[in-house]
C-alpha cells in the first residue's frame, strides 16, 4: 500500500504549498502534519479498495457497497468497518429492537441511513441533512445498495417534527455538529421522552453539551456516555500473508481525523 507516483506528486506539491504559506511556525507544522497524515491515510485506503471491492469489510454494516464519495468522507475506517467502533454494541442492540422508524438527522453521505436500512428490513429510514451536496451523496448510496423503497432523503429537521413520530417506535441517530444542544430538548419536544437516541456530542465546540443534553434526558432515559477510543482494525485476513503492516500505517487505518472530544450519548427510554 505504497503511494502511487501520482499520489506522491500530489502529496509533495501540497506540502510545498503549505510551507510557502508564511504562517506562524506552530500553525504551519500542525497544518503540514495533519495534511500529510490525511494524504497517507487516503493512499492506504486506495490500496485496500481492490481487496474489499469497495464494500465494508467487517462490523455491523459488513458488505454494504460504498460510493467514492463515502470513501472520501471517511477513508479506511468506513471501508474496514471499524468507523466509530465504540458504537457497534449500541447499534447491534438497536438493530435487534425492531424499530418502526429511524430518524438519521445529519445523515451526511448515508453511512448510517443505508447501513441501518440493510440491517433493519422492517424499518422506514428518514435521512435528513441541511446540505444539498450531502443529500445527493446519500441518495447515491441508497441507490447502489438497493434500499430506495425504505430510505427517504430530506432537508432540515426541526424540533417540532419529533411530534410526527410520537406514536411510532423510533430511534434517533444524530450528528449535527453541535446543534444537538438545541434540538435534543425533551421539555420543549415531549415526543423525545419515548424515543431512543444515539447522538454525537460535540464537546470540542461547546464543553457543556454532554452534561446539558444528558441532564435533560436523565428523568426519562438511561444514560450512557461513550468516549472516543483509538481503533487498531483487524486486517490480517485481508492483507497478503507476507505483507508487513507498519505500526504507523496500522494506526492510520483506524484514524477518524478527530481533533477534539466528540463522545456519544446513548439514551434509552425507560418506558
C-alpha positions as CSV (number, residue, x, y, z in Angstrom):
1,X,0.0,0.0,0.0
2,X,2.7,2.5,-1.0
3,X,2.0,5.8,-2.6
4,X,1.3,5.7,-6.4
5,X,3.5,8.1,-8.4
6,X,0.5,10.4,-8.9
7,X,-0.3,10.3,-5.1
8,X,3.4,11.0,-4.2
9,X,3.5,14.1,-6.6
10,X,0.2,15.4,-5.1
11,X,1.5,15.0,-1.5
12,X,4.8,16.8,-2.3
13,X,3.0,19.6,-4.1
14,X,0.6,20.1,-1.2
15,X,3.5,20.1,1.3
16,X,5.4,22.7,-0.7
17,X,2.4,25.0,-0.9
18,X,1.8,24.8,2.9
19,X,5.5,25.6,3.6
20,X,5.2,28.6,1.3
21,X,2.1,30.0,3.1
22,X,4.1,32.1,5.6
23,X,2.0,31.2,8.7
24,X,3.4,31.1,12.2
25,X,5.7,28.0,12.7
26,X,3.5,26.2,15.2
27,X,0.4,26.6,12.9
28,X,2.5,25.7,9.9
29,X,3.7,22.5,11.5
30,X,0.2,21.5,12.6
31,X,-1.3,22.0,9.2
32,X,1.6,20.2,7.5
33,X,1.4,17.2,9.8
34,X,-2.4,16.9,9.6
35,X,-2.4,17.2,5.8
36,X,0.4,14.6,5.3
37,X,-1.4,12.2,7.6
38,X,-4.6,12.6,5.7
39,X,-2.8,12.0,2.4
40,X,-1.2,8.9,3.7
41,X,-4.5,7.7,5.0
42,X,-6.0,8.2,1.6
43,X,-3.2,6.3,-0.1
44,X,-3.8,3.4,2.4
45,X,-7.5,3.4,1.6
46,X,-6.8,3.3,-2.1
47,X,-4.5,0.3,-1.5
48,X,-7.3,-1.6,0.3
49,X,-10.1,-0.9,-2.1
50,X,-9.2,-3.7,-4.6
51,X,-9.1,-6.1,-1.7
52,X,-12.6,-5.3,-0.5
53,X,-14.3,-4.5,-3.8
54,X,-15.5,-1.1,-2.3
55,X,-17.6,-3.0,0.2
56,X,-17.5,-2.7,4.0
57,X,-15.2,-5.4,5.2
58,X,-16.5,-6.1,8.7
59,X,-18.6,-4.7,11.5
60,X,-22.4,-4.1,11.8
61,X,-22.6,-3.0,8.1
62,X,-20.5,-5.7,6.5
63,X,-20.9,-5.9,2.7
64,X,-22.6,-2.5,2.3
65,X,-21.5,-1.0,-1.0
66,X,-19.5,2.2,-0.7
67,X,-19.6,5.0,-3.3
68,X,-16.4,7.0,-4.0
69,X,-17.9,10.0,-2.1
70,X,-18.4,7.8,1.0
71,X,-14.9,6.6,0.8
72,X,-13.5,10.1,0.5
73,X,-15.6,11.2,3.5
74,X,-14.4,8.5,6.0
75,X,-11.4,6.8,4.3
76,X,-10.1,3.5,5.7
77,X,-12.3,3.2,8.8
78,X,-15.5,3.1,6.8
79,X,-14.0,0.6,4.3
80,X,-12.7,-1.7,7.1
81,X,-16.0,-1.4,9.1
82,X,-14.3,0.0,12.2
83,X,-15.7,3.5,11.9
84,X,-17.0,4.7,15.2
85,X,-16.3,1.2,16.5
86,X,-17.2,2.3,20.0
87,X,-20.9,2.4,19.0
88,X,-21.0,-1.1,17.5
89,X,-22.7,-2.6,20.6
90,X,-25.3,0.1,20.7
91,X,-26.1,-0.3,17.1
92,X,-26.4,-4.1,17.4
93,X,-28.9,-3.6,20.3
94,X,-30.8,-1.1,18.2
95,X,-30.9,-3.5,15.2
96,X,-32.4,-6.1,17.5
97,X,-35.0,-3.8,18.9
98,X,-37.2,-3.8,15.8
99,X,-37.9,0.0,15.4
100,X,-40.7,1.2,13.1
101,X,-38.8,4.4,12.2
102,X,-35.2,5.6,12.2
103,X,-34.5,9.3,12.0
104,X,-31.0,9.9,10.9
105,X,-30.6,13.6,11.5
106,X,-27.3,14.8,9.9
107,X,-27.1,11.9,7.5
108,X,-24.0,13.1,5.5
109,X,-23.3,10.6,2.8
110,X,-25.6,8.0,4.2
111,X,-23.4,5.5,6.1
112,X,-25.8,5.0,8.9
113,X,-29.0,5.6,6.9
114,X,-28.1,2.9,4.4
115,X,-26.3,0.6,6.9
116,X,-29.3,0.5,9.2
117,X,-31.8,0.1,6.3
118,X,-29.8,-3.0,5.2
119,X,-29.9,-4.5,8.7
120,X,-33.4,-3.4,9.7
121,X,-35.6,-4.6,6.8
122,X,-38.9,-3.7,8.7
123,X,-37.9,-0.1,9.5
124,X,-38.5,3.0,7.5
125,X,-35.5,5.3,7.5
126,X,-35.8,9.0,7.1
127,X,-32.4,10.7,6.5
128,X,-32.1,14.5,7.0
129,X,-29.3,16.9,6.1
130,X,-29.2,20.7,5.5
131,X,-26.5,20.4,2.8
132,X,-27.8,19.7,-0.8
133,X,-24.5,18.0,-1.7
134,X,-24.7,15.6,1.3
135,X,-28.2,14.7,0.3
136,X,-27.1,13.9,-3.3
137,X,-24.3,11.7,-2.0
138,X,-26.7,10.0,0.4
139,X,-29.2,9.3,-2.5
140,X,-26.3,7.7,-4.4
141,X,-25.5,5.4,-1.5
142,X,-29.2,4.5,-1.2
143,X,-29.4,3.7,-4.9
144,X,-26.3,1.5,-5.2
145,X,-27.4,-0.5,-2.1
146,X,-31.0,-1.1,-3.4
147,X,-32.9,0.4,-0.4
148,X,-34.8,3.1,-2.3
149,X,-38.1,1.9,-1.1
150,X,-37.3,2.4,2.6
151,X,-35.0,5.4,2.8
152,X,-36.2,8.9,2.2
153,X,-33.6,11.7,2.0
154,X,-34.9,15.0,3.2
155,X,-33.7,18.5,4.1
156,X,-33.6,20.2,7.5
157,X,-35.2,18.6,10.5
158,X,-36.9,20.9,13.1
159,X,-37.7,20.2,16.7
160,X,-41.4,20.3,16.2
161,X,-41.0,17.5,13.7
162,X,-40.5,14.9,16.5
163,X,-44.2,15.1,17.3
164,X,-44.9,13.4,13.9
165,X,-43.3,10.2,15.2
166,X,-44.8,10.2,18.7
167,X,-47.0,7.1,18.0
168,X,-44.2,5.0,16.5
169,X,-41.3,3.1,18.0
170,X,-38.5,5.4,16.9
171,X,-34.7,5.6,17.0
172,X,-32.9,8.9,16.5
173,X,-29.4,8.8,15.2
174,X,-27.9,12.3,15.2
175,X,-24.7,14.1,14.2
176,X,-25.3,17.8,13.6
177,X,-22.1,19.5,14.6
178,X,-23.1,21.0,17.9
179,X,-26.8,21.8,17.1
180,X,-27.8,18.8,19.2
181,X,-27.8,21.1,22.2
182,X,-30.7,23.0,20.7
183,X,-32.6,20.1,19.1
184,X,-32.4,17.5,21.9
185,X,-34.7,19.0,24.5
186,X,-37.5,16.7,25.8
187,X,-39.0,19.5,27.8
188,X,-39.6,21.5,24.6
189,X,-40.2,18.5,22.4
190,X,-42.0,15.9,24.6
191,X,-42.1,13.2,21.9
192,X,-38.4,12.7,22.6
193,X,-39.3,11.2,26.0
194,X,-40.3,7.9,24.3
195,X,-37.6,7.8,21.7
196,X,-34.2,6.1,21.9
197,X,-31.3,8.4,20.9
198,X,-27.8,7.8,19.7
199,X,-26.1,11.2,19.3
200,X,-22.6,12.5,18.7
201,X,-21.9,15.2,21.3
202,X,-19.6,17.9,20.0
203,X,-17.9,18.9,23.2
204,X,-14.9,20.2,21.2
205,X,-17.3,23.0,20.1
206,X,-19.0,23.6,23.4
207,X,-17.7,21.8,26.5
208,X,-21.2,21.9,28.2
209,X,-23.0,19.9,25.5
210,X,-22.6,16.4,27.1
211,X,-23.7,17.4,30.5
212,X,-26.6,19.6,29.3
213,X,-28.1,17.1,27.0
214,X,-27.6,14.2,29.4
215,X,-29.2,16.1,32.3
216,X,-32.3,16.8,30.1
217,X,-32.8,13.1,29.3
218,X,-32.0,11.7,32.8
219,X,-35.6,11.7,34.0
220,X,-36.9,9.7,31.1
221,X,-33.9,7.7,29.8
222,X,-31.0,5.6,30.9
223,X,-27.8,7.5,30.1
224,X,-24.6,6.1,28.6
225,X,-21.7,8.3,27.5
226,X,-19.4,6.5,25.1
227,X,-15.9,8.0,24.9
228,X,-13.7,8.1,21.8
229,X,-11.2,5.3,21.7
230,X,-8.4,4.6,19.2
231,X,-9.0,1.6,16.9
232,X,-6.5,-0.9,15.6
233,X,-8.6,-2.6,12.9
234,X,-8.1,-6.4,12.3
235,X,-6.8,-6.6,8.8
236,X,-4.6,-9.7,8.9
237,X,-7.1,-11.8,6.9
238,X,-7.5,-9.1,4.3
239,X,-3.8,-8.4,3.6
240,X,-1.4,-10.8,1.8
241,X,0.2,-13.3,4.2
242,X,3.7,-11.9,3.5
243,X,2.7,-8.3,3.8
244,X,4.3,-6.3,6.6
245,X,2.0,-3.7,8.0
246,X,3.9,-0.9,9.5
247,X,2.6,0.0,13.0
248,X,2.3,3.7,11.9
249,X,0.1,2.7,9.0
250,X,-1.9,0.4,11.2
251,X,-2.9,3.3,13.4
252,X,-3.8,5.4,10.4
253,X,-6.1,2.7,9.1
254,X,-8.3,3.4,12.2
255,X,-7.8,7.2,12.3
256,X,-11.0,9.2,12.1
257,X,-9.4,12.6,11.9
258,X,-10.9,13.8,15.2
259,X,-9.3,17.0,16.6
260,X,-11.1,17.1,19.9
261,X,-13.6,15.3,22.2
262,X,-16.7,14.1,20.5
263,X,-18.2,11.4,22.8
264,X,-21.6,9.8,22.1
265,X,-24.7,9.8,24.1
266,X,-26.8,6.6,24.0
267,X,-30.1,7.5,25.7
268,X,-32.7,4.6,26.0
269,X,-36.2,5.5,27.0
270,X,-37.2,3.9,30.3
271,X,-40.7,3.1,29.3
